[in-house]
Amino acid sequence: MTATISRPPTTEADDRFSSSSPRLSLAPAGSAPALLDGAWWPRSRDLAAELPALTAVLDPLWGRITRVTVNPTQWPVIPRKVPVAGHVVNVGWFLAEQDPHELLLLSYHVGRWNLLVVPPRTTPDSAAWLMAAASDPRGMLTASRLLEKAARLRTLRDADRAVEAVWDSEGGHEAGDPAARRRIPMGR
């Protein structure tokens, strides 16, 4: 199953209040086990505000989510319990044992799932790439490795754009266009 990715408004503050539906992408049901089961792109670092919408979508798919663990380096406040639709989700944290960019969800009878947490201020293009990569059932990269790869790809893209800008500023596109070349008048 893959949920849709919604594009955010211009600022995180506007986005946080604009929609309660989570930005989520999940690996197809029944696919081979991968390191990640998908990705979640929260609108803020407020876990108490973000978890209810996420669990509301996942409860019918995966069974009632009863526990969530995070790495505290990415969340300024970690509530012990978060009330969600009709039940409470217990929240815990692991510093060294859990990837800083991963959310672990547990369902009492069904199992566990690992989601990449895409940082809230990520650009829509990078977030879309990260969410697709984390949902790939053949994926073998951890959450942190995916973020590192996305950063390398961004750096390469930015370098390509800089080279292209220099080329353009030196007449690059116009130099290759015969119509743009200066015509040298021929004497008769």
C-alpha positions as a LaTeX table, in Angstrom:
\begin{tabular}{lrrr}
\hline
Residue & $x$ (\AA) & $y$ (\AA) & $z$ (\AA) \\
\hline
Met1 & 0.00 & 0.00 & 0.00 \\
Thr2 & 1.24 & 3.45 & $-0.78$ \\
Ala3 & $-0.40$ & 6.52 & 0.67 \\
Thr4 & $-0.29$ & 9.77 & $-1.20$ \\
Ile5 & 2.26 & 12.48 & $-0.59$ \\
Ser6 & 0.79 & 15.93 & $-0.14$ \\
Arg7 & 2.78 & 19.03 & $-1.02$ \\
Pro8 & 3.31 & 21.41 & 1.89 \\
Pro9 & 2.47 & 25.11 & 1.94 \\
Thr10 & 5.32 & 27.59 & 2.06 \\
Thr11 & 6.08 & 27.50 & 5.79 \\
Glu12 & 6.18 & 24.78 & 8.39 \\
Ala13 & 3.88 & 26.78 & 10.68 \\
Asp14 & 1.22 & 27.08 & 7.96 \\
Asp15 & 1.66 & 23.44 & 7.03 \\
Arg16 & 1.31 & 22.15 & 10.58 \\
Phe17 & $-2.25$ & 23.43 & 10.78 \\
Ser18 & $-3.31$ & 22.99 & 7.15 \\
Ser19 & $-4.04$ & 19.30 & 7.16 \\
Ser20 & $-4.41$ & 16.54 & 9.66 \\
Ser21 & $-3.71$ & 13.74 & 7.17 \\
Pro22 & $-0.20$ & 12.33 & 7.50 \\
Arg23 & 2.26 & 12.35 & 4.65 \\
Leu24 & 3.03 & 8.67 & 4.48 \\
Ser25 & 4.39 & 6.12 & 2.05 \\
Leu26 & 4.34 & 2.39 & 2.82 \\
Ala27 & 5.91 & $-0.64$ & 1.21 \\
Pro28 & 3.41 & $-2.84$ & $-0.64$ \\
Ala29 & 1.62 & $-5.33$ & 1.61 \\
Gly30 & 3.14 & $-8.78$ & 1.49 \\
Ser31 & 6.42 & $-7.62$ & $-0.01$ \\
Ala32 & 9.75 & $-9.13$ & 0.98 \\
Pro33 & 11.15 & $-7.81$ & 4.25 \\
Ala34 & 13.30 & $-4.72$ & 3.88 \\
Leu35 & 15.04 & $-2.62$ & 6.53 \\
Leu36 & 12.25 & $-0.04$ & 6.37 \\
Asp37 & 8.52 & $-0.47$ & 5.96 \\
Gly38 & 8.02 & 3.02 & 4.55 \\
Ala39 & 8.41 & 6.67 & 5.41 \\
Trp40 & 6.55 & 9.35 & 7.33 \\
Trp41 & 6.99 & 13.06 & 6.71 \\
Pro42 & 5.68 & 14.87 & 9.80 \\
Arg43 & 4.85 & 18.55 & 9.60 \\
Ser44 & 6.66 & 19.38 & 12.84 \\
Arg45 & 8.87 & 17.92 & 15.58 \\
Asp46 & 5.89 & 17.90 & 17.97 \\
Leu47 & 5.42 & 14.17 & 18.55 \\
Ala48 & 2.27 & 14.61 & 20.67 \\
Ala49 & 0.62 & 16.56 & 17.85 \\
Glu50 & 1.85 & 14.36 & 14.98 \\
Leu51 & 1.32 & 10.81 & 16.30 \\
Pro52 & $-2.52$ & 10.79 & 16.48 \\
Ala53 & $-2.95$ & 11.33 & 12.73 \\
Leu54 & $-0.28$ & 8.73 & 11.92 \\
Thr55 & $-1.76$ & 6.05 & 14.15 \\
Ala56 & $-5.29$ & 6.81 & 12.91 \\
Val57 & $-4.16$ & 5.81 & 9.41 \\
Leu58 & $-2.05$ & 2.83 & 10.50 \\
Asp59 & $-4.40$ & 1.24 & 13.08 \\
Pro60 & $-6.82$ & $-0.13$ & 10.43 \\
Leu61 & $-3.93$ & $-1.36$ & 8.27 \\
Trp62 & $-1.60$ & $-2.85$ & 10.85 \\
Gly63 & $-3.72$ & $-3.35$ & 13.95 \\
Arg64 & $-3.88$ & $-1.05$ & 16.93 \\
Ile65 & $-0.55$ & 0.69 & 17.44 \\
Thr66 & 0.23 & 0.38 & 21.15 \\
Arg67 & 3.82 & 1.57 & 21.41 \\
Val68 & 6.18 & 3.86 & 19.51 \\
Thr69 & 9.88 & 4.36 & 20.05 \\
Val70 & 12.07 & 7.18 & 18.74 \\
Asn71 & 15.59 & 8.46 & 19.10 \\
Pro72 & 15.52 & 11.62 & 21.26 \\
Thr73 & 18.05 & 13.47 & 19.08 \\
Gln74 & 15.31 & 14.33 & 16.59 \\
Trp75 & 12.43 & 15.11 & 18.98 \\
Pro76 & 12.70 & 18.03 & 21.44 \\
Val77 & 9.97 & 16.65 & 23.72 \\
Ile78 & 9.02 & 13.00 & 24.05 \\
Pro79 & 5.71 & 12.46 & 25.81 \\
Arg80 & 5.36 & 9.18 & 27.69 \\
Lys81 & 1.81 & 8.62 & 26.47 \\
Val82 & $-0.14$ & 10.07 & 23.55 \\
Pro83 & $-3.93$ & 9.78 & 23.43 \\
Val84 & $-5.16$ & 8.72 & 20.01 \\
Ala85 & $-8.56$ & 7.66 & 18.69 \\
Gly86 & $-9.97$ & 5.63 & 21.57 \\
His87 & $-6.71$ & 4.44 & 23.11 \\
Val88 & $-3.30$ & 5.52 & 24.36 \\
Val89 & 0.01 & 4.97 & 22.61 \\
Asn90 & 3.00 & 4.54 & 24.90 \\
Val91 & 6.09 & 6.35 & 23.69 \\
Gly92 & 9.64 & 5.34 & 24.53 \\
Trp93 & 13.07 & 6.26 & 23.35 \\
Phe94 & 16.45 & 4.67 & 22.71 \\
Leu95 & 19.51 & 6.81 & 22.17 \\
Ala96 & 22.23 & 4.43 & 21.00 \\
Glu97 & 20.06 & 1.50 & 19.93 \\
Gln98 & 17.74 & 3.28 & 17.49 \\
Asp99 & 18.52 & 5.09 & 14.27 \\
Pro100 & 17.96 & 8.83 & 14.86 \\
His101 & 15.78 & 9.07 & 11.73 \\
Glu102 & 13.57 & 6.08 & 12.40 \\
Leu103 & 10.25 & 5.56 & 14.13 \\
Leu104 & 9.48 & 2.08 & 15.46 \\
Leu105 & 5.78 & 1.21 & 15.76 \\
Leu106 & 4.51 & $-1.81$ & 17.66 \\
Ser107 & 1.11 & $-3.45$ & 17.49 \\
Tyr108 & 0.34 & $-5.78$ & 20.38 \\
His109 & $-0.81$ & $-8.78$ & 18.35 \\
Val110 & 0.43 & $-8.07$ & 14.86 \\
Gly111 & 4.06 & $-7.00$ & 14.83 \\
Arg112 & 6.46 & $-4.11$ & 14.39 \\
Trp113 & 7.25 & $-1.65$ & 11.63 \\
Asn114 & 10.13 & 0.72 & 11.03 \\
Leu115 & 9.48 & 4.02 & 9.28 \\
Leu116 & 11.98 & 6.55 & 8.03 \\
Val117 & 11.13 & 9.94 & 9.54 \\
Val118 & 11.68 & 12.54 & 6.84 \\
Pro119 & 12.70 & 15.80 & 8.58 \\
Pro120 & 9.80 & 18.28 & 8.52 \\
Arg121 & 11.72 & 21.02 & 6.67 \\
Thr122 & 12.81 & 18.75 & 3.84 \\
Thr123 & 12.08 & 20.09 & 0.36 \\
Pro124 & 9.17 & 18.39 & $-1.42$ \\
Asp125 & 11.45 & 16.92 & $-4.12$ \\
Ser126 & 13.83 & 15.39 & $-1.58$ \\
Ala127 & 10.95 & 14.18 & 0.57 \\
Ala128 & 9.31 & 12.48 & $-2.41$ \\
Trp129 & 12.59 & 10.72 & $-3.27$ \\
Leu130 & 13.14 & 9.65 & 0.36 \\
Met131 & 9.59 & 8.37 & 0.71 \\
Ala132 & 9.82 & 6.34 & $-2.49$ \\
Ala133 & 13.20 & 4.88 & $-1.51$ \\
Ala134 & 12.02 & 3.94 & 2.00 \\
Ser135 & 8.92 & 2.23 & 0.53 \\
Asp136 & 10.92 & 0.14 & $-1.91$ \\
Pro137 & 10.54 & $-3.49$ & $-0.78$ \\
Arg138 & 14.05 & $-4.20$ & $-2.10$ \\
Gly139 & 15.56 & $-1.38$ & $-0.03$ \\
Met140 & 18.52 & $-2.31$ & 2.11 \\
Leu141 & 19.55 & 1.10 & 3.43 \\
Thr142 & 18.90 & 2.30 & 6.96 \\
Ala143 & 17.03 & 5.54 & 7.60 \\
Ser144 & 20.26 & 7.48 & 8.24 \\
Arg145 & 21.92 & 6.03 & 5.12 \\
Leu146 & 18.94 & 7.10 & 3.00 \\
Leu147 & 19.22 & 10.65 & 4.34 \\
Glu148 & 22.97 & 10.64 & 3.63 \\
Lys149 & 22.32 & 9.42 & 0.07 \\
Ala150 & 19.67 & 12.13 & $-0.43$ \\
Ala151 & 22.17 & 14.76 & 0.76 \\
Arg152 & 24.82 & 13.47 & $-1.68$ \\
Leu153 & 22.32 & 13.54 & $-4.53$ \\
Arg154 & 21.33 & 17.11 & $-3.60$ \\
Thr155 & 25.00 & 18.13 & $-3.56$ \\
Leu156 & 25.56 & 16.60 & $-7.00$ \\
Arg157 & 22.42 & 18.25 & $-8.37$ \\
Asp158 & 23.48 & 21.63 & $-6.96$ \\
Ala159 & 26.98 & 21.23 & $-8.43$ \\
Asp160 & 25.48 & 20.40 & $-11.83$ \\
Arg161 & 23.29 & 23.48 & $-11.63$ \\
Ala162 & 26.28 & 25.66 & $-10.72$ \\
Val163 & 28.28 & 24.34 & $-13.69$ \\
Glu164 & 25.30 & 24.91 & $-15.97$ \\
Ala165 & 24.86 & 28.46 & $-14.64$ \\
Val166 & 28.52 & 29.25 & $-15.42$ \\
Trp167 & 28.15 & 27.74 & $-18.88$ \\
Asp168 & 25.01 & 29.80 & $-19.49$ \\
Ser169 & 26.70 & 32.98 & $-18.24$ \\
Glu170 & 29.51 & 32.43 & $-20.73$ \\
Gly171 & 27.07 & 32.14 & $-23.62$ \\
Gly172 & 26.65 & 28.36 & $-23.38$ \\
His173 & 23.16 & 27.90 & $-24.78$ \\
Glu174 & 23.40 & 30.80 & $-27.18$ \\
Ala175 & 26.78 & 29.65 & $-28.48$ \\
Gly176 & 25.27 & 26.35 & $-29.56$ \\
Asp177 & 22.26 & 28.00 & $-31.24$ \\
Pro178 & 23.07 & 29.00 & $-34.84$ \\
Ala179 & 20.24 & 31.54 & $-34.87$ \\
Ala180 & 21.76 & 33.31 & $-31.88$ \\
Arg181 & 25.23 & 33.65 & $-33.43$ \\
Arg182 & 26.17 & 37.07 & $-34.61$ \\
Arg183 & 25.96 & 37.41 & $-38.30$ \\
Ile184 & 29.09 & 38.72 & $-39.90$ \\
Pro185 & 28.20 & 40.89 & $-42.84$ \\
Met186 & 29.81 & 39.74 & $-46.00$ \\
Gly187 & 31.26 & 42.42 & $-48.26$ \\
Arg188 & 30.35 & 42.53 & $-51.91$ \\
\hline
\end{tabular}
